[in-house]
Amino acid sequence: MQKLLLLGDEAIAQGAIDAGLSGVYAYPGTPSTEITEYIQDSKIAKERNIHSKWSSNEKTAMESALGMAYAGKRAMTCMKHVGLNVAADAFINAAITGVNGGFVVVAADDPSMHSSQNEQDSRVYGKFAMIPILEPVNQQEAYDMTYAAFEMSEKFNVPVMIRITTRLAHSRAGVVRKPLLDEKTVCLPKDPTQFVLLPSIARRNYKKLIETRPDLEKISMESPYNTYTDASDRSLGIIACGIAHNYLMENFQDKALNHPVLKLSQYPMPRKDIERMVNECDKILVLEDGYPVIEELLKGYQEAGTPVIGRLDGTLPRDGELNPNIVAAALGLPIEEGDVVPDLLVGRPPAMCKGCGHIDAYKALNIALESYGPGRVFADIGCYTLGALPPYNAVNSCVDMGASITMAKGAADAGLVPAVAVIGDSTFTHSGMTGLLDAVNEGTPITVIVSDNYTTGMTGGQDSQALGHLEQIIEGIGVDPEHIRVFKPTAANLDEMVNIIKEEFDYQGVSVIIPRRQCIQTLRNKSLVLKVKELGL
């Protein structure tokens, strides 16, 4: 078959297409975004009419994919690690319902928080749900695992998680394709009650899930992705999980690795391989990019008292992503350092684009707040979060998607009035609407600024679910139309913007201000420009 040069994300996408995918459901979030974008641009996907529209958030994506799997077709949902928090309710319960068609969940973790607010490890979620987890070492494995995961899901009647990290998601390598499979046809579940989680049915389904555990452990033992390589020096055994295996092997390109190595890329853990290493080696080093998941399991797993070292004892750093130098230091190998960065090179923090509408909105907000003092602005996840940095210094919080409105509500309930929420149009439809409903129901005196740039800007300009009907959504939630204010954020309109914001500060209820101007980056997208014109925006 044809060999392609693919990102790890793209390898997963191609593997899903070739496995007979009928639909992908996702909300954009780095480092997972390119999976869905690749499918959206795929010629095969277009010919087959594979569903690839963006969802409003990760929970709706998870549930839609589960619905497609209910109908007997192969479905995939993709998200970054914090997106799995949003989808957690549906994710955990999908393991209890089981599946009908193949159902694959891709979780892209971000060790070192390159573009995230934490560095959680999605393997914990997979273990919690008691489903198989696949953790590829390279792009070819990412493709192969995805291709095989749908069949595994159907065979064992469970979702299958594929867990990757930023470094694999955004690096390229050659990938050899497998034959293109036909899509499945609609086929309803044989048991009509399988997806009805009334307590009596849920208890029955949960027992079935537990009963699959020995079979899942068996296929992990037999998996080609888990390999045990013996060696002469058993003073140390090494368990290398997923991409950490690459970091290990990069230190031994020109010399022999004399310690036994268990390459671990499919979970549950292969029990016999673990027991062998515990019994034969004096000490075990666990290399995993993320939490000390395997290290913690090993400490309570084996009774031989074999020391286990890794992130918990300081052999490896407790936070941040691994790299070859960190692994070399843990093994006592010399570290190759690059040239020292000259003092004249100053770090350049991220910044909003020149001419961005968010900038003018923040300038107006800062002026309007001068008489009230600092500490009143609760922001959200998006480009506008950069308003926390100089020269704006306009933002006092950023916790999770949608938290701006609910935190502003809580602060106002505590007596901090005015309290201001700043949220983007896409984030508002992702997670902000329910918080606004709480505020409306209680008449909480907050000012919500929905900075509308017509797109999901920070992750690459994907379509916003609010495009063309943002005011209708807000009015439908219950905000008084007289206190839904729209303006164009430009320097020329500064006085108008300040006056509108001040007027809404004086209103003792819920007001929503919409600074609206298209993202300057998506102005290059002619199709989006035409769509905006058609909607009269």
SULPE-V600334 format. One record per residue. N is the residue number from 0. RES is the residue in three letters. BURIAL is b if it has 16 or more other ideal C-beta (glycine too) atoms within 10 Angstrom, else e. Layout:
N | RES | BURIAL
N | RES | BURIAL
This chain:
0 | MET | e
1 | GLN | e
2 | LYS | e
3 | LEU | b
4 | LEU | e
5 | LEU | b
6 | LEU | b
7 | GLY | b
8 | ASP | b
9 | GLU | b
10 | ALA | b
11 | ILE | b
12 | ALA | b
13 | GLN | b
14 | GLY | b
15 | ALA | b
16 | ILE | b
17 | ASP | b
18 | ALA | b
19 | GLY | b
20 | LEU | b
21 | SER | b
22 | GLY | b
23 | VAL | b
24 | TYR | b
25 | ALA | b
26 | TYR | b
27 | PRO | b
28 | GLY | b
29 | THR | b
30 | PRO | b
31 | SER | b
32 | THR | b
33 | GLU | b
34 | ILE | b
35 | THR | b
36 | GLU | b
37 | TYR | b
38 | ILE | b
39 | GLN | b
40 | ASP | e
41 | SER | b
42 | LYS | e
43 | ILE | e
44 | ALA | b
45 | LYS | e
46 | GLU | e
47 | ARG | b
48 | ASN | e
49 | ILE | b
50 | HIS | b
51 | SER | b
52 | LYS | e
53 | TRP | b
54 | SER | b
55 | SER | b
56 | ASN | b
57 | GLU | b
58 | LYS | b
59 | THR | b
60 | ALA | b
61 | MET | b
62 | GLU | b
63 | SER | b
64 | ALA | b
65 | LEU | b
66 | GLY | e
67 | MET | b
68 | ALA | b
69 | TYR | b
70 | ALA | b
71 | GLY | b
72 | LYS | b
73 | ARG | b
74 | ALA | b
75 | MET | b
76 | THR | b
77 | CYS | b
78 | MET | b
79 | LYS | b
80 | HIS | b
81 | VAL | b
82 | GLY | b
83 | LEU | b
84 | ASN | b
85 | VAL | b
86 | ALA | b
87 | ALA | b
88 | ASP | e
89 | ALA | b
90 | PHE | b
91 | ILE | e
92 | ASN | b
93 | ALA | b
94 | ALA | b
95 | ILE | b
96 | THR | b
97 | GLY | b
98 | VAL | b
99 | ASN | b
100 | GLY | b
101 | GLY | b
102 | PHE | b
103 | VAL | b
104 | VAL | b
105 | VAL | b
106 | ALA | b
107 | ALA | b
108 | ASP | b
109 | ASP | b
110 | PRO | b
111 | SER | b
112 | MET | e
113 | HIS | e
114 | SER | e
115 | SER | b
116 | GLN | e
117 | ASN | e
118 | GLU | b
119 | GLN | b
120 | ASP | b
121 | SER | b
122 | ARG | b
123 | VAL | e
124 | TYR | b
125 | GLY | b
126 | LYS | b
127 | PHE | e
128 | ALA | b
129 | MET | b
130 | ILE | b
131 | PRO | b
132 | ILE | b
133 | LEU | b
134 | GLU | b
135 | PRO | b
136 | VAL | b
137 | ASN | b
138 | GLN | b
139 | GLN | b
140 | GLU | b
141 | ALA | b
142 | TYR | b
143 | ASP | b
144 | MET | b
145 | THR | b
146 | TYR | b
147 | ALA | b
148 | ALA | b
149 | PHE | b
150 | GLU | e
151 | MET | b
152 | SER | b
153 | GLU | b
154 | LYS | e
155 | PHE | b
156 | ASN | b
157 | VAL | b
158 | PRO | b
159 | VAL | b
160 | MET | b
161 | ILE | b
162 | ARG | b
163 | ILE | b
164 | THR | b
165 | THR | b
166 | ARG | b
167 | LEU | b
168 | ALA | b
169 | HIS | b
170 | SER | e
171 | ARG | e
172 | ALA | b
173 | GLY | e
174 | VAL | b
175 | VAL | e
176 | ARG | b
177 | LYS | e
178 | PRO | e
179 | LEU | e
180 | LEU | e
181 | ASP | e
182 | GLU | e
183 | LYS | b
184 | THR | e
185 | VAL | e
186 | CYS | e
187 | LEU | e
188 | PRO | b
189 | LYS | e
190 | ASP | e
191 | PRO | e
192 | THR | e
193 | GLN | b
194 | PHE | b
195 | VAL | e
196 | LEU | e
197 | LEU | e
198 | PRO | e
199 | SER | e
200 | ILE | b
201 | ALA | e
202 | ARG | e
203 | ARG | e
204 | ASN | b
205 | TYR | e
206 | LYS | e
207 | LYS | e
208 | LEU | b
209 | ILE | e
210 | GLU | e
211 | THR | b
212 | ARG | e
213 | PRO | e
214 | ASP | e
215 | LEU | b
216 | GLU | b
217 | LYS | e
218 | ILE | b
219 | SER | b
220 | MET | e
221 | GLU | e
222 | SER | b
223 | PRO | e
224 | TYR | b
225 | ASN | b
226 | THR | e
227 | TYR | b
228 | THR | e
229 | ASP | e
230 | ALA | e
231 | SER | e
232 | ASP | e
233 | ARG | e
234 | SER | e
235 | LEU | b
236 | GLY | b
237 | ILE | b
238 | ILE | b
239 | ALA | b
240 | CYS | b
241 | GLY | b
242 | ILE | b
243 | ALA | b
244 | HIS | b
245 | ASN | b
246 | TYR | b
247 | LEU | b
248 | MET | b
249 | GLU | e
250 | ASN | b
251 | PHE | e
252 | GLN | e
253 | ASP | e
254 | LYS | e
255 | ALA | e
256 | LEU | e
257 | ASN | e
258 | HIS | b
259 | PRO | b
260 | VAL | b
261 | LEU | b
262 | LYS | b
263 | LEU | b
264 | SER | b
265 | GLN | b
266 | TYR | b
267 | PRO | b
268 | MET | b
269 | PRO | b
270 | ARG | e
271 | LYS | e
272 | ASP | b
273 | ILE | b
274 | GLU | e
275 | ARG | b
276 | MET | b
277 | VAL | b
278 | ASN | e
279 | GLU | e
280 | CYS | b
281 | ASP | e
282 | LYS | e
283 | ILE | b
284 | LEU | b
285 | VAL | b
286 | LEU | b
287 | GLU | b
288 | ASP | b
289 | GLY | b
290 | TYR | b
291 | PRO | b
292 | VAL | b
293 | ILE | b
294 | GLU | b
295 | GLU | b
296 | LEU | b
297 | LEU | b
298 | LYS | b
299 | GLY | e
300 | TYR | e
301 | GLN | b
302 | GLU | e
303 | ALA | e
304 | GLY | e
305 | THR | b
306 | PRO | e
307 | VAL | b
308 | ILE | b
309 | GLY | b
310 | ARG | b
311 | LEU | e
312 | ASP | e
313 | GLY | e
314 | THR | b
315 | LEU | b
316 | PRO | e
317 | ARG | e
318 | ASP | e
319 | GLY | e
320 | GLU | b
321 | LEU | b
322 | ASN | e
323 | PRO | b
324 | ASN | b
325 | ILE | b
326 | VAL | b
327 | ALA | b
328 | ALA | e
329 | ALA | b
330 | LEU | b
331 | GLY | e
332 | LEU | e
333 | PRO | e
334 | ILE | e
335 | GLU | e
336 | GLU | e
337 | GLY | e
338 | ASP | e
339 | VAL | e
340 | VAL | e
341 | PRO | e
342 | ASP | e
343 | LEU | e
344 | LEU | e
345 | VAL | e
346 | GLY | e
347 | ARG | e
348 | PRO | e
349 | PRO | e
350 | ALA | e
351 | MET | b
352 | CYS | e
353 | LYS | e
354 | GLY | e
355 | CYS | b
356 | GLY | b
357 | HIS | b
358 | ILE | b
359 | ASP | b
360 | ALA | b
361 | TYR | b
362 | LYS | b
363 | ALA | b
364 | LEU | b
365 | ASN | b
366 | ILE | e
367 | ALA | b
368 | LEU | b
369 | GLU | e
370 | SER | e
371 | TYR | e
372 | GLY | e
373 | PRO | e
374 | GLY | e
375 | ARG | b
376 | VAL | b
377 | PHE | b
378 | ALA | b
379 | ASP | b
380 | ILE | b
381 | GLY | b
382 | CYS | b
383 | TYR | b
384 | THR | b
385 | LEU | b
386 | GLY | b
387 | ALA | b
388 | LEU | e
389 | PRO | e
390 | PRO | e
391 | TYR | b
392 | ASN | e
393 | ALA | b
394 | VAL | b
395 | ASN | e
396 | SER | b
397 | CYS | b
398 | VAL | e
399 | ASP | b
400 | MET | b
401 | GLY | b
402 | ALA | b
403 | SER | b
404 | ILE | b
405 | THR | b
406 | MET | b
407 | ALA | b
408 | LYS | b
409 | GLY | b
410 | ALA | b
411 | ALA | b
412 | ASP | e
413 | ALA | e
414 | GLY | e
415 | LEU | b
416 | VAL | b
417 | PRO | b
418 | ALA | b
419 | VAL | b
420 | ALA | b
421 | VAL | b
422 | ILE | b
423 | GLY | b
424 | ASP | b
425 | SER | b
426 | THR | b
427 | PHE | b
428 | THR | b
429 | HIS | b
430 | SER | b
431 | GLY | b
432 | MET | b
433 | THR | e
434 | GLY | b
435 | LEU | b
436 | LEU | b
437 | ASP | e
438 | ALA | b
439 | VAL | b
440 | ASN | e
441 | GLU | e
442 | GLY | e
443 | THR | b
444 | PRO | b
445 | ILE | b
446 | THR | b
447 | VAL | b
448 | ILE | b
449 | VAL | b
450 | SER | b
451 | ASP | b
452 | ASN | b
453 | TYR | b
454 | THR | b
455 | THR | b
456 | GLY | b
457 | MET | b
458 | THR | b
459 | GLY | e
460 | GLY | b
461 | GLN | b
462 | ASP | b
463 | SER | b
464 | GLN | b
465 | ALA | b
466 | LEU | b
467 | GLY | e
468 | HIS | e
469 | LEU | b
470 | GLU | b
471 | GLN | e
472 | ILE | b
473 | ILE | b
474 | GLU | e
475 | GLY | e
476 | ILE | b
477 | GLY | e
478 | VAL | b
479 | ASP | e
480 | PRO | e
481 | GLU | e
482 | HIS | b
483 | ILE | b
484 | ARG | b
485 | VAL | e
486 | PHE | b
487 | LYS | e
488 | PRO | b
489 | THR | b
490 | ALA | e
491 | ALA | e
492 | ASN | b
493 | LEU | e
494 | ASP | e
495 | GLU | e
496 | MET | b
497 | VAL | b
498 | ASN | e
499 | ILE | b
500 | ILE | b
501 | LYS | b
502 | GLU | e
503 | GLU | b
504 | PHE | b
505 | ASP | e
506 | TYR | e
507 | GLN | e
508 | GLY | b
509 | VAL | b
510 | SER | b
511 | VAL | b
512 | ILE | b
513 | ILE | b
514 | PRO | b
515 | ARG | b
516 | ARG | b
517 | GLN | b
518 | CYS | b
519 | ILE | e
520 | GLN | b
521 | THR | b
522 | LEU | e
523 | ARG | e
524 | ASN | b
525 | LYS | e
526 | SER | e
527 | LEU | b
528 | VAL | e
529 | LEU | e
530 | LYS | e
531 | VAL | b
532 | LYS | e
533 | GLU | e
534 | LEU | e
535 | GLY | e
536 | LEU | e
